[in-house]
Every structure is written in C-alpha cells, then in structure tokens.
Amino acid sequence: MAASAPHTDRAELLTGSAAGLLLCGALLGLTRATWLGPDLARPQALLFYLGAFLIYGALTAWLWRRKTALPLPLVLGVAAALRLITLFSLPLFSDDIWRYLWDGHVQLAGVNPYAFAPGDAALDALHTPYHGLINHPDVPSIYPPVAQAMFLLSALLGGHLASMRVLILLAEAVGAAAIPLLAEAWRQRHLPSMAPAPWRDLALLLYLWNPLIVVEYAGSGHLDALAVAPLLWALAVTVPHDAPRLPAAPRTLSPWLAAGALIGLSAGAKILGLVALPFLAARALWPAGVLDAHAPAERPLLRLGRVTALAAGTAAVITLTFTPWLAGWGFDQGGSFTQGFSTYARKWRWNDGPYALVHAGNEALLGLTPTEGLAGPEPVWRMERLQAPMKALGVTHVHEGHEVVSTTTTLYEVAANTAKALGALALLLLALLLLNQRVAPDAATLAMITVALMAAPVVHPWYVAWLVPLAAARGFAPLLLWSATVVLSYSIDIIGLSGWVRGVEYAPVVVWALVAAWRRLATPR
C-alpha cells in the first residue's frame, strides 16, 4: 500500500468527511441497540458493527487505490467522535469489564483479587449491583498486576463504567502515538521514495477508524489497550529512522533499558507482551541480522550491554509489579496469580480456528467424541506424589467450584495439550525463520502474535485488536480483514452455526496472509 499524494483534493476531503459521518452514524446505531431488550440488542448491534466495517473497508480501499490519505485533523476529529459516541453504549458483547470493576472494588476493601473468587462466601458483604454480571464467579482473577493497578485506580475514581473506559482510552491514546514512528520506520525500510506525511496519516486512519478498536476499547472497555501501548513503544524506541533497510540499533543503553521496562509493563497487563522480547534481544546482539557477515563491527561489550539493559529493565518492572499482589502487601493475604490463569489455560475454548482442526484430529486419533470430551473421561495420568510441590508452586485450577492441584490428565486433555504443543512448535519454527530472514522486531512481533492467535484455543475479538496497530503501520491488509471477520464470532450465540461462522472468519484471512507472507519472503529487498 502506498500513499504519495502531496495534498488532499476536494473530492477526497468530501468523501472522507462523508465516510466519517457514516461511521459515526453506524456506531450511534450500535450504541442505541445496546440499550434495547436482550432479544433485539445483540442482533441489531451486530448488524451496525458489521455495517461500520463495510464503510471502513470501502473508504480504506478507495484511499489505497488513489495512493492518498485524509488530512490529519479530520482523522483525529472523527476518531474522537467515534469513541465519544461508543462511550455511551452498554458492554453488550463482553462482560469482562464487570470483573475489572469488581477486582478494583475488592482491592479498595483490602482484599487480594488473587486470593478470593467473586462467588466466595467470604465476600458476600462486598457485593455490588453488578455482582451477578461477573463472569466465571468461581475463579479468582486471571489478570496480571499492572492490570490490577488500573482496576484499583478506576475504583479510586469512582468505580464506574465511565472511569474504567476513560483509563482504557488514555492507554490507547498513548499507544496510538507510537504508530507514526513505527509507520515511518517501515516506510524507510521498504518505500524510502514515498513522502512520509501521507503514510503516517493513512496508518493512523487505519487504526483510529477501525471499528474493532473503537467498540472493544471505548465500548467494551477491554484492558488490552493497556498492554498494547507499552509494547508499541518498546518497539518504537529501539527502531531509529536512520537507515533504508534495517536501521542501526541504538548504540546507547538507555533505549534498551526503556524497552525492557516497557515490555515488563506490557507483560504485567497481559502476558502476551513478552512475545517481542526475544526479537529485541536478537536485535540488541546482532543489529544487522543474526550472523550477518557484512554487519559493521561492534565491540562485544556494547552488544552485551544492550541485551543486559533490555533484560534488566524487563526483570525489574516484572518484579516490582508482581511482588505487591503476590506477597499481599496492603492486603489481608497474598494470592496466586497462577490459579486463575491455569484455569483459563487448561479449560477454556472459544472461537478457535486452526487449533480446532488440530484438536479434532487428535480426538479422532484417540477415539474420543465431543460428548465424551466435554463430560471429562477418567484420568489416564496421575501424579499424586507431586501434589504438595505442585500446590506450593501454585499449579492449581478451579474444577466444579473447588481449587484442585493439576496432577491428573484426562484423555480429552491429552488431545488439547497435544494441539497446544504443536502450536508452540509452530511458533518456535516461525521465530527461527524470522531470525534467519533478519525480520525487524516490529514485523516479527506482528507475525508471532498472529500465529499465536491462530494456534490458540481462545480467540476473542479483542485479542485481534493487538494486531491492528502493527498491521496499520505497515498497511498489511489481511490482518485488517481479520479485525472485521472476527466480529462474526459474536453471531455464534445468535445463529449457532459455529463451524460455518469460523470458516468464513478464518479462511480468507489465512489464505491471504500466507500468500502475502510468501511474496515478502520470496522477494526480499
């Protein structure tokens, strides 16, 4: 995608303004639909959601074809209007925000959200009007400590939907500010003859006007914006704009220390933020690519200093953020972050794509049927002697409302764990390929998160929001398409055709992305 026009003509200004008004109208319809009764709210809101993507797709395809962009004030003005409209919606598509509010509420009362589940009888006195809306009330919080800090801040600001959403939007704005830097780095590496301003403005439009970003952050209030923002800045501060292909790595240590701290903040909000760390470390050690014979000579101590600063920043922030909650500082007791997270990783599945195919194949090989799998057959592997050390390490999960030590494995879990292991292997092979091809950390991070989601047993639409800023910075259309098709997953509860819906969601994205990636790898610049 290229955008080299030096100015915006009248037709483009009018078309962009009209598209912005139509997008505002679509999200206004979505916001109104969320206030309707349960039988009408979801179908109508989903239609407006998909309608907004039709407008967004038509506009971006038109700008793509004309090789132009809209004025930055128009882009920012419409982006602000879209978020302001959506702030007045009810969280129809997700109930996560009620858990966020609850975690902040109990922290104010001196209760560690890792120590007690919302449904625990010990917390009956703390019940709120929204208590019945909290999802998985038998599972303690799964959200890492940086997210808990934001929940606590929201509680201090009143503990309302508005306070949580405003904090999310502030985090999103911080992350969006890094997109022009990442877009410029990509332009210099791949399209150095193109003017920088139109590409910057177009990248911002691709992100800021994306309906998935607006609805999932301003409407549903998902905390992923808090994790994505430091991740984007960690990539931005280590990619200066001073070379046409793969820019030279910063020679001073401060950017690497800052990048490490930012990765730690990202992981403290959602663990996925750690995915960029190995690629930043490789870049710190080998700025021009792994084992590049033509790389400029650098002192070994400088390379070691960069990677040490990166690791130290990450370790320091993770230690400082995790310790208060796990040790119970300011609470009646400490808590185990791993219990809720282990339950999530061990049991939950929703809207899985390629993972579902591998899992189904494993079940067929093991002679399982879906009914037997859901019922939970007898364990085939027991590690009873490890119960005490496993519990001490926090390797537990919630089963039928009770905490149990994860020392048994059923045949159904063998099928699931094998599928997860194959996904992990695919990620390892991809990482080696990206290092071999000297792919820059921002592009490598985008590829790794994409494949991680493709191999994941749980793929909520707001997970795909992680891909949008990096895809927008480089104009990678297949992943922008996924930000639209993933919304179809919300229709599963309405029409029940989950297999058909997932095929429509995943198939065009996978095919298009593979073709685009193959062309990029087959024709290196």
N, C-alpha and C positions, 0 to 999 in steps of 0.2 A: 504494500500500500504506500502510495506516495502523495505528498501534498506540497506542491511547489509554487502555487499561485501567490504573487506578491500582495494581493489585496482581495477583498471580497466584493463582488459586484452586487448590483441591486437585486437581481433575481435570487442570488444565494442568500442575501440578507432576509428577503421576504420569505423564502422557502424555509430557512432556519427558524425564523420567528413563528411561522405557521406551525411547523413541527413541534416547537417548544410549547405553543398553546395547546396543541392536540395532546401532547404528553401530559401536560398539567390537567387537561380535561379527563384523560383516562385514569389518572391516579386520583382525581377528585371523585370519579365514579367508584373506584376501588374503595376509597375511604368511606364513602357513603354506604357501600354494600356491606362493610364490616359491621355496621350498626343494625343491620336487618336481623330478622329471626334466623335460627340455625338452619332451617331448610332452604333459605334463599341466599344467605350470606356467602357461603363458600362458592357455590356455582357462579353467582354474579361477580364476586370479587375476582375469581379466577379468569373469567372472560375479560374483565377490564385489565387484568395483569397481562394476559397474552396479547390483548389489543395494544397495550403500551409497547410491547416488544415489536409488534408489526410496524408501528410508527418509527421506533428507534432503528429497526433494521432497514426500513426504506430510506430514512434520512442518511444513515451512515453509508449505505451502498451508493447513494446518489453523490455524496461528498467524495467517496472513494473513486468513483468513475470520473469525476470532474477534476480530481487532483487538487482539492482546495479544502479550506476549513472555514469555520464561522468565527466572527470576532470574539475575543476572549471575554469582554463584558457580557455579551449575550450568553455565552456558555455558562459563565458563573451565575448570572442572574436567573436563568432557567433552572440550574442545578439547585440554587437556594429555594426557589419556589416549589420545586418538586418535593424537597424534604420538608418544607413547612406544611404543605398540604398533607403529606403522609403522617406527620406527627399527630394528627387528629384521628387517625384510624385506631381501631381496636386490634390487638395482636391475634388475628384470626388464624393465620397459617401455622403458628407455632406458639406453644405455651412456655417456652424456656424463660421468658422474661419474668414470669411469676416466681420461678426458682431463684433467679437473680435477686429479686426484691426480698424473698424470704431469707436468703443467705445474709444479706446486709442487715435485715431486721433482727435476726438472732445474734449477729455479732454485736450489735448495739446493746443487747441484753447480756453480753458476756459469755455467749455460747459459741463454741467452736463448730462451724458447719460440717467439719470432717468427723466430729465425734457423734453427732446425732442425726438421724434421718428426720425429715419433716413430720412423718407419721408417728414418731416415737412419743409414747405417752408422757414422758418426762417434759415435753414441750407443749403440753395442752394449754398451759396458761399463756403461751405466746401466740396463740392462733390469731390470724388476721382475717378480714373479709375475703381475701383471695386464697386462703389456705387450701380450699377444695380444688383450686385450679392448678396446683403444683403437680408437675409430672413426676412419676416414679417416687411417690412419697415414702417408700420403704428403703430407699437407697440414699446414703449420705452424699454430700456434694461431690461432684466429679470435677469441679472447676479449679484450676491451679491458683496459687496465692495472689498473683498480680490481678487476676480477675476478682478475687475476693476483696482486694483492696478497693477496687472500683465499686463493688457492691456496697461496701461499708461507706464509701464516700456518698453514694446515692442515698443511703439511709440517713446520713447526716444532713443531706439537703432536702429531706422530707420523705424519702422512700416511696415516691410515686412513679407511675409510668413515665411522666414527663422528665423527671430528674434523671432516670436511667437512660432514656433516649437521648437527652441532650449530651450526656457524657459520652455516649457512643458516637454521636455526630462530631463532637470535638475531636475524639480519637481519629475518626475517619478523615476529618479535615487535615489533621497532621500528616496522615499517610498520603493523602492526595497531593500534598505539597511536594512529595518526593517524585511524583510521576513525571513532571517535566525534566528532572535531572536524568532519570532512567531513560526517558524517550530520547533525550539529546545524546546520551551515551550510545544508544542503539543506532541513531541516525549517523553519528560519526563513524561507527564501525562498519555500517552497511550501505549508507546512502550519503556519503560526505558532500556530494554536489548539491544536495537539496537544502533549501532555506530552512533554518531551524524553527522560526516562529509558527508557521502553519502546522508543522508536525506536532509541536508542543500543544497548540490549541486543539488539534484534532484528537490527540491522545487524551487530553483532559475531557473532551466531549464524550469519547468512547467510554470513559469511566464514569464521569459525573452524571451523564444522562442514562446510564444503564438502569433499567427498571429493577433488576435483581438487587443491585446495590441499594437503590433508594428504598425499596419495600423491606428488604431484610434488615437494614440498619435503622432507618428512620421509623419504619412501621413495626417490625417485629423486635427491634432493639437487640439484635444479636451481638454478643461481645467479640466476635471475630475481628471487628474493626480494631479493637484494642491490641490484638495480636499481629494483625497485618501491618499496622502503621510502623512499629519499630523494625519489623522485618524489611520493609521497603527502604527505610533509612539506613539500615545496616548494609544493604546492597549499594545504596546511592553514595555513601561516604567513602566507599572503597573503590569506586569506579570514576576516576577523574576523566576529564574530556580533553586529553592531550595527545591522542594517537589515533590513526584511522582504523586500525583493525582491533586489536585487543589492547586497550590503553595500559600504560605502565602502571604498576601498583604504587600506591603512595609509599614514599621512602621513609617518612616519619612514622613513629609508633602510635601517635595519638589517634589517627583514624581507625587503626586496627583495635585499639583498646575500646574506642567508642563503638565500633561494630560489634565487638564481643559483648559489651554491655547491652546493646540493643537486641542482640539475639537472645540474651538471657531474659530481657523483658518480654520479648515475644513468646518464648517458651513458658514464661511464668503466667501468661494469659492462656495459651494453648500450646501443647507440647509440639505440635507440628512445626512451630517456628524453628526448631533445631535443624530442619532439613537443609538449610543453607550453610550450616557450619562447615561441613567437610569441603565444600567448594570454595568458601572463603579461605579456609586453611590451605588448600592446594594453591590458590592464587597468591597467598602470602609467601609460600615456599617457592613456587615456580611462577612468577608473574607472567611470563610469555607462554606458558603451557608446560605440562609435565614432560620432563626430559627433552626439552627443545634444544637442539644443538646450536641454533642460531640466536639463542637468548643472550642479551647483554650480560656481561659478567657482573656478579654482585657478591659482596662479602657474605660468607656463610652466617656470620653473626647477625647481619642485618635481616636475613631471611628468618633465622631462628627467633630474633627479637620480635618480628612481626607476628609470627604464629603464636609465640608466647603471650604477647599482648592480647591477641584475639581470644586465646583460651582463658587467660586470667580475667578478662572482662566478663566473659560468659559465666565462669565459675563463681566469681564474686557476686554477681547480681542474683544468680540462682540461689546461692547460699543465703544471701541477705533477705531474699523474698520468701523462700520456703520456710526458713527456720522459725519465725514467729508463730505461724499457724501450726506447724507440726509439733513444736515444743510447747505450744499452749500459752505463749506469752500474752497476758491480758485476758486469758480465758480460764474457765474453771479446770480445763484439762486439755491435753494435746489431742491430736487427731491423726488419722491415717488417710492421706490423700489416695493411697493405692486401693482402698476398699471400694469406693465408688467407681474409680477408674477401671479397676479389674472387672467389676460387674458389667460395665459398659463394653469393655473389650471382649469379654468372654461370651456374652449372651445376646447383645442387641444386633439386629439386622434390619435394614430398611433401604429400599431403592438401590440395591446393589446391582451393578452392571456385569462386567466380565467376571467379577468374583462369583456371581450367582451361577454362571455357566460352569466354572471350575468346581464349585461346591456341589452342584447337581451331579456332575460326573463322578465325584468322589462318593457320593451317596449311592449311585448306581453300582460302582465297583464294590462297595461294602455291603450291597444288598439291602440298603435302607429304603424306606418310603418316607415321604414328608410327614405323614401322620406319626410314624414311629419316632422320627427325629424330634418332633415337637413334644411328644409325650416323654421323651427322655429315657432311653433304654438303660439297662443296668450298666454300671461302670465296668469297663474292660481293663482298667489300670488303676491300682490303688497304691498310695504312698503313705500309709498310715504312720509309719515311723517318723515321717518328716513333718507331722502336724505341728509340733511345738516350734521348730525353727521357722517353718513357713508362716505361722501366725506371728512370730516375733518380727519377721520381715514385712509383715503386712500383706502377704499374698493370700488375700481372702476375697470373697464376693458374697453378694446377697442372694440367697435362694429361698423362695417362698417366705419372704419376710424375715429371714434369720441370717446372721453372718455365719458363713461356713468357710473352713480352710480349703484352699484349692489344691487338694491332694488326690482327687479322683478324676478320671476322664472317661466319658461315655463314648460309644461308637459314633454317635452323632457329632461329638466334639472332635473326634479324630478327623472326620470329614472336614469340619470347619477349620481346624488347626492346619491341616494339610493345605487347604486353599490359601490360608494366610501365609504359610511358609513359602508357597510358590510365588505369592505376591511379593514377599520380602526378597526372594531370589531375583525376581524380575527387576526390582528396584536396585539391587546390588549390581546386576549386569548393566543396567542403564547408567548408573553412576560411573562405572568403569568406562563405558562408551563415551560419556560426556567429557570425562577427564582426558581420554585418548584424543578426542576431537578438539580439545582446547576450547570448549564452550565457556563463555563468560559466566560468572556466578549468577547473574540475574536470569539468564536464559536457562541455565542448568537447574536453578531452583524452580522455575516455571515447569520444566519438564518433569522434575521429580514429584512435585505436588500433583501434577496431572495424573501421572501413573499411579501414585499412591491412592488417589481417589478412585481411579479405575479398578484398583485391586482391593478396595475397602469394602467391608460388609455393610457399612452405614454411609450413605451419601445423601445428606440433607442439602437442599438448595443453597443454604448459606455457606456450606463448605466450598461450593463452586465459586463463591464470592472471593475466595483467596486468589483465584486465577485472574480475575478481571483486571486489576491494576497492571500486572505484568504483561498480560495479553494486550491491553490497550496501549502500553508504552511501545510495543513493537508491532502493533496492528495485526496480531495473529487471530484471524477471523474464526477458525474452527472452535477455539475456546470461547470466544464471544458468542458463537452459536450455542454452545453448551449452556451458557448463562440463561439462554431463552428456553431451550428444550428441557432443562432440569425442572422448570416450573410445572411441566406436565405431571411431575410426580405428585403434585398436590391433588390431581384428579383421581388418584387411586382410590381414595375413600369415597368418591362420588360414583364412579362407574365400575370400579372393581376389576378392570382389565389390566392388572399389574404387569403381566408379561408383555402384552401388546404395547402398553404405555412405555415400558422401559426400552423396548426395541426402537420405538420412534425417538426416544430421548437419546439413546447411546449410539445407535448405528451410524447416522450421518456424521456425528462428531468424530467417532473413532476412525472412520474411513477417510474423512477429510484431513484430520490431524496426521494420520500416518502418511498420506500422500505428500502433505506439506513438509513433514519432517524428513521424509526420504529425499525430496528435492533439495532441501537445505543441506543434508549430509552428503548427497551425491555431487553437489556443485559448490564446494567450499570456496570462499573468497579470500 
